[in-house]
Amino acid sequence: MAAAVDCPVVVPFGGWQFGRFLPYPKFSSDRQQMIFPVVVEMPCFNCNWKCIYPRRADDPLYCVDQVSIDAVWKVTRDIVDRKLIGERRA
């Protein structure tokens, strides 16, 4: 929904189907990127939800758990510093 209204969005993202849903392909050079996935790339990406790392049923998948809050805040600060908030794409 955020992309539809040109609102920047930061997405902590795992690698279960990396490339299928995120990151979005770049459609043209004149459009500003508005979706910012935050990932920690791992050799098990594209596992199709069959995680090789042990976890309890209520634990997040390992690849999602590796995305730190600091990494998400860094991307968020970068967006604000670039003044993407409130701007519209041409």
C-alpha positions as CSV (number, residue, x, y, z in Angstrom):
1,M,0.0,0.0,0.0
2,A,2.9,2.4,0.8
3,A,4.3,1.9,-2.7
4,A,1.0,2.7,-4.3
5,V,0.9,6.1,-2.6
6,D,4.6,6.9,-3.1
7,C,5.4,6.6,0.6
8,P,8.9,5.2,1.5
9,V,8.7,2.0,3.4
10,V,11.5,0.1,5.2
11,V,11.0,-3.7,5.2
12,P,12.9,-6.1,7.4
13,F,13.0,-9.1,5.1
14,G,14.2,-12.7,5.2
15,G,15.4,-14.8,2.3
16,W,12.7,-17.5,2.1
17,Q,11.8,-16.4,-1.5
18,F,14.3,-13.7,-2.0
19,G,13.8,-12.0,-5.3
20,R,10.3,-13.1,-5.8
21,F,8.6,-10.5,-3.7
22,L,11.5,-8.2,-2.6
23,P,13.6,-6.5,-3.7
24,Y,11.4,-5.0,-6.3
25,P,13.0,-4.7,-9.8
26,K,13.9,-1.2,-10.9
27,F,11.4,-0.3,-13.6
28,S,12.9,2.9,-15.0
29,S,15.6,5.4,-14.1
30,D,13.1,8.3,-13.6
31,R,11.3,6.6,-10.7
32,Q,12.5,7.1,-7.1
33,Q,13.0,3.9,-5.1
34,M,10.4,3.8,-2.3
35,I,10.7,0.2,-1.0
36,F,13.8,-0.4,1.1
37,P,14.3,-4.0,2.1
38,V,16.7,-4.7,5.0
39,V,18.3,-8.1,4.7
40,V,21.2,-10.1,5.9
41,E,22.1,-12.3,3.0
42,M,22.8,-15.9,3.8
43,P,23.8,-18.9,1.8
44,C,20.4,-20.6,2.5
45,F,18.4,-17.9,0.8
46,N,15.5,-19.1,-1.3
47,C,14.8,-22.0,1.1
48,N,11.1,-21.7,0.4
49,W,10.3,-21.5,4.1
50,K,12.2,-24.7,4.9
51,C,14.6,-23.2,7.4
52,I,17.8,-25.2,8.1
53,Y,18.3,-23.5,11.5
54,P,16.6,-25.0,14.5
55,R,14.0,-22.8,16.2
56,R,11.0,-23.0,18.5
57,A,7.6,-22.7,16.9
58,D,7.1,-19.1,18.2
59,D,10.6,-17.9,17.1
60,P,11.1,-15.9,13.9
61,L,13.0,-17.5,11.0
62,Y,16.7,-17.2,11.5
63,C,17.2,-14.9,8.5
64,V,14.6,-12.4,9.8
65,D,16.1,-12.6,13.3
66,Q,19.5,-11.6,11.9
67,V,18.1,-8.2,10.7
68,S,19.0,-5.9,13.6
69,I,17.0,-3.0,14.8
70,D,20.1,-0.8,14.3
71,A,20.1,-1.8,10.6
72,V,16.5,-0.9,10.2
73,W,17.0,2.5,11.9
74,K,20.1,3.2,9.7
75,V,18.0,2.7,6.5
76,T,15.2,4.8,8.0
77,R,17.6,7.6,8.9
78,D,19.1,7.5,5.4
79,I,15.6,7.9,3.9
80,V,14.9,10.9,6.2
81,D,18.3,12.4,5.4
82,R,17.6,12.1,1.7
83,K,14.3,13.9,2.3
84,L,12.2,11.2,0.6
85,I,9.4,11.7,3.1
86,G,6.7,13.9,1.7
87,E,8.2,14.0,-1.8
88,R,6.3,12.6,-4.8
89,R,7.7,10.8,-7.8
90,A,7.7,12.6,-11.1
